[in-house]
Amino acid sequence: MKNSILIILSFLQFSLFAQLTISGIVTDQNSGEKLLFASVYNKKSGIGTVTNEYGFFSLTVPMDTAKITLSYLGYVPKTILVYKGNINELNFTLSKSSTEVNTVTINVSRTPQEEIHKSTQMSAVKIPIKDIKYIPSIGGESDVIKVIQLMPGVQKGGEGGTGLYVRGGDVDQNLVLLDEAPVYNIGHLFGFFSVFNQDAIKDITLYKGAFPSKYGGRLSSILDIRMNDGNVNEFHGRGGLGLLSSRLMLEGPIVKNKGSFMIAGRRTYIDQVFKWIGSFLPYYFYDVNAKFNYKINDNNHLYVSSYLGNDLLTYNQSDVIENSRFNFGFTLGNITGSVRWNQLINDRLFANYSLIYTNFDYNISTQFGQEYSLYILSAINDYGGKADWEFHKNQNHTFKYGAMSIFHEFRPNIVNSQGELKEYVESNKGDILGALESGVYLQHIYRPDSSSWEFRSGIRLSAANVKDKNYAGLEPRFSTKYKIDSNNNLKFSYSLMRQYMHLVSSSTVALPTDLWYPVTSLVKPQTSHQVAGGYSCFLRKLKTHLSFESYYKLMQNLTEYKEGANLLFNAEFETELLQGNGESYGLEFLVKRDEGRLNGWIGYTLSWSRRFFDELNGGNPYWARYDRRHSFSVVQNFKISKRWNFSSVWVYSSGSRFTPQTGLYAMPNASLTGIDWIPVYTSRNSVSMSPSHRLDVNFVWQSKETKRFRGEWHFGAYNLYNRATPWRIELETNDDGGFKYIQPGLFGFI
């Protein structure tokens, strides 16, 4: 009897403490592409997780046998029986779901927005590539940045531009990463098109707040873009012909089931179109994305990514005027490169090691025969490395930690003048401004048993070493979720961010010659404190995510330039800069549906953004230039039939701000021989331009699919009802001697 009791107790003890750890990489069954942020869920225990940005997951369940369900948007869910005897033989692959209109799927996949809803993460949006593919835009060119501008909390700059102003921040406060390498210039054609080719992109995540501890270096947002790895099983090609550009993507195996490549290219032919119609515009842009990956073994994987893009304008006046000797040239380009090593150390510990390189430069050249020439260059080179670890202790505790270091090499204001221009513009070799930026971080996710609460806490220590000065500071991060029920959550977050570089623009230069500078002994790092709270609801029957968030952000040591400053030829740039503070606050509303015949989103933002500079506006607070009170967007995609799709975008936005002239007063000139009329202005940015709205539509017809070929025709219209958005302000004189402002638009119906 005693022995029987001991056996029963031993069995009960084993049952109580039995647990199973399941880990692996979730991939596409056909291409071998890693599926980022796919759902992994055990229904019986109610425990689940998602794959990370490298496709890895680790899930510990309190049982010795478990059924786990894998799901991902656009793929057929898959349930796998797991026990200790087969745990090393599992195949975590998913196959794409049918695109037929009448297909009925019983087990619907979980969407990326649903995973954000379930986690402590807030102030973040995942953008499926299919959302970008059919959304109408200028010239029919699908554009990542234009889609992001349609999200709540994100304001655009000028009409058609790629500027991002996130939650009241400035355009330089966004960290844009392409396979972990920073991208400094995200626009082609002076900002009208983004540098990102949709055919090369796999995943896009935008963080507006509640920043994970691994990210740092900017105040307002993180835009994390991941490139396709390439098909490890078959060779594929994809391309497109548009009104303004063409693109081509090729992918295939290097070693089948072991390694693959992906290369994508795009070039505009604006120059050729103008030449064909008998006009002259010597401008074009191009970009190339390339990626190679190789599976060393089951636990080690190597990736090499690269991007090259350039804008080129070459004007030789002799092409239009015979015997002219004037030449002008302009180039603006990015180069990025990253080498990544993914290592599965054990079933609970995953590591990624990266080497990163980035180059951004612009060149301006002018020449008039042998009489004079002028050459201007500005450049940034980044050389960096980082290591990240992810440890899944059990279902209650997950730890993420790592370190990074990147050396920024700034070369602003390199000037070479020859001939007569030497009297006006001195040559300047441009001193190298170096900055070593470093950081270490730790993040802990805690999920108490049988609790409605979940916590994510983190700390980041960042530092910058520049000439004659060292800066360092802690950046605490915290977010929490309270689960009301299975469909409704309340969330709260706090983030402190530091930024050790800034972008300044000369008020006297019309070309896109914005200059990046590091912090110095006189120019301090920018910081921000952001708190946010919100409500998140997931309507399961509709597969729709609804979120409502409010935020407040305090920004310190923001950078502006003095009125009338010229930074282009000024080596003593620090004397031309001012530093002050800012604040922004607002409400954001988003309804988003990622799947089904009808999908899309509705977004609304109500926001305020102010600046406080002692030396500007008489020391009084003033509105930021892109303080737009209201922003509203409706985006929808509808699958009409097997071959026809329809998408539309309707946007409304308050106008950006400007400082108007209200009058003139007379003042004797210096020689007392006449009168100078001095303009009188209101307070800084006191008036808003008129609000704007427009409707864009796009019809897509898909040709009959064969074994080797599938084609699409896009028929779209931009600004369907021809209501031009105000683009700039012009001052005109009335017949009675007074004056008035007019607001010419940039684009009508296209």
Buried (B, 14 or more C-beta within 10 A) or exposed (E): EEEEEEEEEEEEEEEEEEEBBBBBBBBBBBBBBBBBBBBBBBEEBEBBBBBBBBBBBBBBBBBEBBBBBBBBBBBBBBEBEBEEEEBEEBEBBBEEBEEEEEEEEEEBBBBBBBBBBBBBBBBBBBBBBBBBBBBBBBBBBBBBBBBBBBBBBBBBBBBBBBBBBBBBBBBBBBBBBBBBBBBBBBBBBBBBBBBBBBBBBBBBBBBBBBBBBBBBBBBBBBBBBBBBBBBBBEEBEEEBEBBBBEBBBBBBBEEEEBBBBBBBBBBBBBBEBBEEEEEEEBBBBBBBBBBBBBBEEEEBBBBBBBBBBBBBBBBBBEEEEEEEEEBBBBBBBBBBBBBBBBBBEEBBBBBBBBBBBBBBBBBBBBBBEEEBBBBBBBBBBBBBBBBBBBBBEBBBEBBBBBBBBBBBBBBBBBBBBBBEBEEEBEBBEBEEBEBBBBBBBBBBBBBEEEEEEBBBBBBBBBBBBBEEEEBEEEBEBBBBBEBEEEEBBBBBBBBBBBBBBBBBBBEEBEBBBBBBBBBBEEBBBBBBBBBBBBBBBBEEEEBBBBBBBBBBBBBBBBBBBBEEBBBBBBEEBEEBBBBBBBBBBBBBBBBBBBBBEEBBBBBBBBBBBBBBBEEBBEEEBBBBBBBBBEBBBBBBBBBEEEBEBBBBBBBBBBBBBBBBEEEEEEEEEEEEEEEEEEEEEBEBBBBBBEBBEBBBBBBBBBEEEEEEEEEEEBEBBBBBEEEBBBBEBEEEEEEEEEEEEEBEBBBEEB
